[in-house]
Amino acid sequence: MAVCPNCGQRSIDIDRVPRNQGDQLLVHKHAYLFHSPRRWEVVVFRNPYEPRQAYVKRIVGLPRERIQLIDGDLFVNGKRQRKNLTYQRAMRILVDDHDYQPSDDPTWRSRWKPDPAQICWQDVGDGFDFDGISTGTPRPAETEVAWVRYRHWIRSRNGREPPQLAPIADTYGYNLPGEAAANHTIADLMLAVELTILRGRGQFMLQMSDAAHQCNFVIDTEHHEWSLAVDGKATVVRAAHFEAAMTQKPMLIEMSLFDRQLLVAVNGRTIFEPWIVPDDRQTAESPASTAGFAARRLEVRVRSLKLYRDVYYTRGWGRNGVDSPYTLGDDEYFVLGDNSPVSLDSRSWADGAVSGRLLIGKPFLVHLPSRPGKIRFGSRYAHFRIPDFSRIRYIH
């Protein structure tokens, strides 16, 4: 049985799904002859307790550092570590993909909905269209911003009751029920949209909220400026101008609150210095809506709407770097798995350090599971893997 990571449906029968080969890695065994391992890199190393066995984990601690995991985040020498866009993309975990919604559940409620009074937004199945300027189109006043907001609906366990509104948690659809995480509420989210501005001189906004702060990214096509505002328009923490040509073709916009850091990227490039979010969310209640987007005086198209979460580092067996800092020695590394609830790594080993002499190399390509093939030789069959180049990925 499996669980859908997109809608939360449980007990999906996969007995008839063809068996696939596992992941295969291409490893650069001489990578560390040219540079030392870096934080957040994926590394292949020998199991300290079974040298014939190779492990694949992510390096989070470097020699002579003090490592501790606090509230799901990584701290080094007492300072929270923040990932750049490359590593955020590599580690993000899908929470919702609007392109794939349940079609067999009449009680399902779409997670993305326009505010009741905002009738300019049209749900077209694979996204939303907005026309706030056409003559004769019912629309809010020109001074009003029309919102579409996210609410995290989850299917009922028995599949017969209506979906339930729930906080976003550190669940993994591919883990067995006994391997489930502790369901920590997650505020470290990333919103990604493909935006096409068709015409108009107005504003488009992305909004993300944690338990204490509301953050808005604003694209102003009238003044050719984008900006970050926190807790109201009066508090603009970042601003920059852009060329008009930027808005004349589809834009991939990514906005994240990973690691208490507000980051925005357009077409894969961060457009200004990330803003550090004050660390006071634990004193407030979780917001009803964690993300949203809006428009004013524009005609726009929103597609490829996705919401991700960051890895939440759980306790594991809690032996190293959890209740107190763990200090690494010379040529020692602290490693963690991205699937934190089930990963056997530095948190849980008797000794949390991995010696540099055990490093095998840096993986840089992965061939994800692909269908097996077979060929007949008389009365016997030989099985082989059929290469699927669409399932080959670079590893970051």
Secondary structure by P-SEA (a helix, b strand, c coil): ccccccccccccccccccccccccccccccccccccccccbbbbbcccccccbbbbbbbcccccbbbbbcccccccccbbbbbcaaaaaaccccccccccccccccccccccccccccccccccccbbbbbccccccccccccbbbbbbbbbbbccccccccbbbbccccccccccccccccccccccbbbbbbccccccccccbbbbbcccbbbbbbbbcccccccccccccccccccccccccccccccbbbbbbcccbbbbbcccccccccccccccccccccccccccccccccccccccbbbbbccccccccccccccbbbbbcccbbbbbbcccccccccccccccccccccccccccccccbbbbbbbbcccbbbbbbccccccccccc
